[in-house]
Each structure stands twice: as C-alpha cells, then as structure tokens.
Amino acid sequence: MCFLLCTRRRTALYANLRVVTGRAQGRLPVGLGLAVMVNFARSVVDTFLIPYMDDGYLTRHVTVIDKAGLRAIADEGKGVVLVTAHLGSWELGGFALARLGYKITTVAGIQFSSSLSPMVKEMKARYGIAVTSARSGGLTMFRALRRGDLVALHIDGDQYLGGLETTFFGRRAAMPRGPAALALRTGAVLVPAFALRTSRDRVTIHLEEPISTAGGSEATVTRSLVAVVEDFVRQHPDQWCMFRPIWEQAS
C-alpha cells in the first residue's frame, strides 16, 4: 500500500532503476520496484529489532566476508573509512560490526521521520555507533580516524553538502566528496562495505579490498569507490533502496 501511495518516491525509484538496468526507454522487470520496497521494509524492521538481537542471533544470521582484513587494520591502530550504499540492510550491517567491537562514527540526517530520528540516534549510541551531522561533523570524524576508529559513510548520492561530479552508471552524477577527502587527508584506509540480504532473515557483510589513495585526488578516488558501488548495485538492483533522483543532481 505504501508503495502505491508514495508517488514521488516511486517515480524516483523507477527512474534510478531504469538507469541501473539499462532500460531507460523500456519497461522494468516485473516486480523489481516492489522487491526494493519489500527489502526496504525488512531493513526498517531489522533496525528496530536491533535491541533484541543478541550475539547468538548475529552469529546465526549475519556472515562477514572480510577481504579487507579489517581486524588486522584495526589492530595496527589505523583509522578506516567504510564506504557503503543504501543497499541491503545497511543499518544492521553497522550494528553487527559495532557488536564485533569496532567503534564507529557515522553521518546521518533525519532517519525515517523527524519524530523517530532521535530514538534511532540514541539506539545507535547505545551500541557504540556515534552519529554526527554533515555540517558540523568534520572534526568529529577526523578525530575518530586519528584514534583508529571506523567512520561509515554513504556514497550513493549527495545527500548533504555540495558534491563532486563523477560518472555513475555511465551518467554524470554528484557524489559526496567526504569519503575520499577524509582518507586523503588523514591517511585512513578506504574500505567499500555492503550488507546484502541473502534470505529473509540472513545478511552477509562484504568488506571489500581497500581502495588505493596513493597519488590520487578526490576525483580519482571517488570514481574508484563509485565503480565498486556500481558492481554491487548492478548485481543486486532489488536491494538498492534509493527513493530520490540520483542523476538530476549533476550539473
């Protein structure tokens, strides 16, 4: 019902999916938009069930594939910028990493609604995820990386401040420059990370190999990150919960 009533968001979702699937002028695969909405609903449920998930539940329902060697990086005291997307069950992914002992700082605006946002922020803080804002959180994130903590940021769309124009699925789009800028300025390790749903109640966290920043610029590093996001979104378009236009943001 929500899917049918939210016309503006449904229109944006379909426009994004047409680009991702290469069907700009044609019909989308039957049920793809609805599948995204179902995944989003399950992700919302995941978020609000977090207080009831113990370590046993996470062991049974969450798998981590760590190509990055995140634990070894953390043991060396290096800061890590985790770059993710609105893909799968990203909130549960962050919570699971926090329960594994990683200290995480993230950026968020209003989550779900203005009335629920404070509760979500407080719940994250309870489990070791500090939430800051895009406008005032630069120093907070810088200090977190210097301490050897994790900073988790989304890169699939410039939600907050002026972005960096790059190519996303062959089209110009504005993407946040924050992940690349933080890694370049602090020397933090840049790790793409995605929490994909593999069944109704199981999630696999993919920690991909670090993106090299050596000799790079914000533009080149951002493009390398976006390329990884493209691969995951292309493989799992039914889990990409992007309900606002991406490509109209580019100049």
C-alpha positions as CSV (number, residue, x, y, z in Angstrom):
1,M,0.0,0.0,0.0
2,C,2.8,2.4,0.9
3,F,4.5,1.6,-2.4
4,L,1.3,2.6,-4.3
5,L,0.7,5.8,-2.3
6,C,4.2,7.3,-2.3
7,T,4.1,8.5,-5.9
8,R,7.1,10.8,-5.7
9,R,9.4,8.3,-4.2
10,R,8.1,5.5,-6.5
11,T,8.8,7.7,-9.6
12,A,12.3,8.4,-8.4
13,L,13.0,4.8,-7.7
14,Y,11.8,3.7,-11.1
15,A,13.9,6.4,-12.8
16,N,17.0,5.2,-10.9
17,L,16.3,1.5,-11.7
18,R,15.9,2.2,-15.4
19,V,19.4,3.6,-15.5
20,V,20.9,0.8,-13.4
21,T,19.2,-1.9,-15.5
22,G,19.9,-0.2,-18.9
23,R,16.2,0.2,-19.7
24,A,16.0,3.9,-19.9
25,Q,13.2,3.7,-22.5
26,G,11.7,0.3,-21.8
27,R,9.7,-1.4,-19.1
28,L,11.4,-2.6,-15.9
29,P,11.5,-6.2,-15.0
30,V,8.2,-7.2,-13.4
31,G,8.2,-6.8,-9.7
32,L,11.6,-5.1,-9.4
33,G,10.3,-1.9,-7.8
34,L,8.1,-3.8,-5.4
35,A,11.1,-6.0,-4.5
36,V,13.0,-2.9,-3.5
37,M,10.2,-1.8,-1.3
38,V,10.0,-5.2,0.4
39,N,13.7,-5.1,1.1
40,F,13.4,-1.6,2.5
41,A,10.6,-2.7,4.8
42,R,12.6,-5.6,6.1
43,S,15.6,-3.3,6.6
44,V,13.4,-0.9,8.7
45,V,12.2,-3.9,10.8
46,D,15.9,-5.0,11.2
47,T,16.7,-1.6,12.6
48,F,14.0,-1.6,15.2
49,L,14.7,-5.1,16.2
50,I,18.4,-4.3,17.0
51,P,17.8,-4.0,20.8
52,Y,16.5,-7.6,20.8
53,M,19.4,-9.1,18.8
54,D,22.0,-10.8,21.0
55,D,25.4,-12.2,19.9
56,G,23.8,-15.6,19.3
57,Y,21.3,-14.1,16.8
58,L,24.1,-12.3,15.0
59,T,26.2,-15.4,14.8
60,R,23.3,-17.3,13.2
61,H,22.0,-14.6,10.9
62,V,25.0,-12.4,9.9
63,T,28.0,-13.6,8.0
64,V,31.1,-11.4,7.4
65,I,33.3,-11.8,4.3
66,D,36.4,-9.8,5.1
67,K,38.5,-9.3,2.1
68,A,39.9,-6.1,3.6
69,G,41.5,-7.6,6.6
70,L,39.6,-5.2,8.8
71,R,40.6,-6.7,12.1
72,A,44.3,-6.5,11.2
73,I,43.9,-2.9,10.1
74,A,42.2,-2.1,13.4
75,D,44.9,-3.9,15.4
76,E,47.5,-1.7,13.8
77,G,45.6,1.4,15.0
78,K,44.8,2.7,11.6
79,G,41.6,4.6,11.0
80,V,39.2,3.2,8.4
81,V,36.6,5.0,6.2
82,L,33.9,2.4,5.5
83,V,32.1,3.4,2.3
84,T,28.7,1.9,1.9
85,A,25.4,2.4,0.0
86,H,21.7,2.2,0.6
87,L,21.9,-1.4,-0.3
88,G,20.5,-4.5,1.5
89,S,20.3,-3.9,5.3
90,W,22.9,-1.3,5.9
91,E,21.8,-0.4,9.5
92,L,22.1,-4.0,10.6
93,G,25.5,-4.2,9.0
94,G,26.8,-1.3,11.0
95,F,25.3,-2.6,14.2
96,A,26.8,-6.1,13.6
97,L,30.3,-4.5,13.2
98,A,29.8,-2.5,16.3
99,R,28.9,-5.6,18.2
100,L,32.2,-7.2,17.0
101,G,34.0,-4.4,18.9
102,Y,34.6,-1.8,16.3
103,K,34.0,1.8,17.3
104,I,32.0,3.6,14.5
105,T,31.2,7.2,13.8
106,T,28.6,7.9,11.0
107,V,26.8,10.8,9.5
108,A,23.0,11.0,9.4
109,G,20.3,13.5,8.8
110,I,16.6,12.7,9.6
111,Q,16.2,8.9,9.8
112,F,12.8,7.5,9.0
113,S,11.0,10.6,10.3
114,S,11.7,13.7,12.5
115,S,9.9,12.0,15.4
116,L,11.8,8.7,15.2
117,S,15.2,10.1,14.4
118,P,16.3,11.0,18.0
119,M,15.3,7.5,19.1
120,V,17.4,5.9,16.3
121,K,20.3,8.1,17.1
122,E,20.1,7.1,20.8
123,M,19.8,3.4,20.0
124,K,23.0,3.6,17.8
125,A,24.9,5.4,20.5
126,R,23.9,2.7,23.0
127,Y,25.6,0.1,20.8
128,G,28.8,2.1,20.0
129,I,27.8,4.0,16.9
130,A,28.2,7.8,17.2
131,V,26.1,9.9,14.9
132,T,27.2,13.3,13.8
133,S,25.9,15.7,11.1
134,A,27.4,16.6,7.7
135,R,27.7,20.3,8.5
136,S,29.4,20.0,11.9
137,G,30.9,16.5,12.0
138,G,34.1,17.1,10.1
139,L,36.3,17.5,13.2
140,T,34.5,14.6,14.9
141,M,35.2,12.2,12.0
142,F,38.8,13.4,11.8
143,R,39.4,12.7,15.5
144,A,37.7,9.3,15.2
145,L,40.1,8.3,12.4
146,R,43.1,9.6,14.3
147,R,42.0,7.3,17.2
148,G,42.0,4.3,14.8
149,D,38.1,4.1,14.8
150,L,35.8,3.5,11.8
151,V,33.9,6.2,10.0
152,A,31.0,4.9,8.0
153,L,29.6,7.0,5.1
154,H,27.2,6.5,2.2
155,I,28.4,7.4,-1.3
156,D,25.4,6.6,-3.4
157,G,24.1,10.1,-3.8
158,D,25.0,13.6,-2.4
159,Q,22.5,13.9,0.4
160,Y,24.0,16.7,2.4
161,L,26.5,19.2,1.0
162,G,27.9,20.1,-2.4
163,G,29.2,17.0,-4.1
164,L,31.8,16.0,-6.6
165,E,30.6,15.4,-10.1
166,T,31.6,12.0,-11.4
167,T,30.3,9.2,-13.6
168,F,27.8,6.7,-12.1
169,F,26.4,4.0,-14.5
170,G,27.7,6.0,-17.4
171,R,25.9,9.2,-16.5
172,R,27.1,12.3,-14.7
173,A,26.0,12.4,-11.0
174,A,27.0,14.3,-7.9
175,M,28.5,12.2,-5.2
176,P,29.8,13.1,-1.7
177,R,33.5,14.0,-1.7
178,G,33.7,13.2,2.0
179,P,35.0,9.6,1.9
180,A,37.8,10.4,-0.5
181,A,38.7,13.7,1.3
182,L,38.9,12.1,4.7
183,A,41.1,9.2,3.5
184,L,43.4,11.5,1.6
185,R,43.8,14.0,4.5
186,T,44.1,11.5,7.4
187,G,45.8,8.5,5.7
188,A,42.9,6.3,6.7
189,V,42.2,3.1,4.9
190,L,39.3,3.3,2.5
191,V,37.1,0.1,2.5
192,P,33.9,-0.4,0.5
193,A,31.4,-2.3,2.7
194,F,27.9,-3.6,1.9
195,A,25.4,-5.6,4.0
196,L,23.5,-7.7,1.5
197,R,20.4,-9.7,2.3
198,T,20.8,-13.4,1.2
199,S,17.4,-14.6,2.5
200,R,14.5,-13.2,4.5
201,D,16.5,-13.2,7.8
202,R,20.1,-13.5,6.8
203,V,22.6,-10.9,5.8
204,T,26.2,-11.1,4.5
205,I,28.5,-8.2,5.2
206,H,31.1,-7.7,2.4
207,L,34.2,-5.9,3.3
208,E,36.0,-5.4,0.0
209,E,39.7,-4.8,-0.6
210,P,40.8,-1.3,0.3
211,I,40.8,1.4,-2.4
212,S,44.2,2.8,-3.0
213,T,44.6,6.5,-2.4
214,A,48.3,6.7,-3.3
215,G,48.9,9.6,-5.7
216,G,45.1,10.1,-6.1
217,S,42.9,13.1,-6.0
218,E,39.3,13.4,-4.6
219,A,38.0,12.9,-8.1
220,T,40.0,9.7,-8.9
221,V,39.5,8.1,-5.6
222,T,35.7,8.9,-5.6
223,R,35.5,7.4,-9.1
224,S,37.2,4.2,-7.9
225,L,34.7,4.0,-5.0
226,V,31.8,4.6,-7.3
227,A,32.9,1.8,-9.6
228,V,32.7,-0.7,-6.7
229,V,29.2,0.6,-5.8
230,E,28.2,0.1,-9.4
231,D,29.2,-3.5,-9.4
232,F,27.2,-4.3,-6.2
233,V,24.1,-2.3,-7.3
234,R,24.2,-3.9,-10.7
235,Q,24.2,-7.4,-9.2
236,H,21.5,-6.5,-6.6
237,P,19.2,-3.8,-8.0
238,D,16.3,-5.3,-6.0
239,Q,18.1,-4.3,-2.8
240,W,19.1,-0.7,-3.8
241,C,16.8,1.5,-1.7
242,M,17.2,4.8,-3.4
243,F,13.9,6.8,-3.4
244,R,15.2,10.1,-4.7
245,P,16.6,11.1,-8.1
246,I,20.3,10.5,-8.4
247,W,21.1,11.7,-11.8
248,E,19.2,15.0,-11.8
249,Q,21.7,16.3,-9.2
250,A,24.6,16.6,-11.7
251,S,25.0,20.0,-13.3
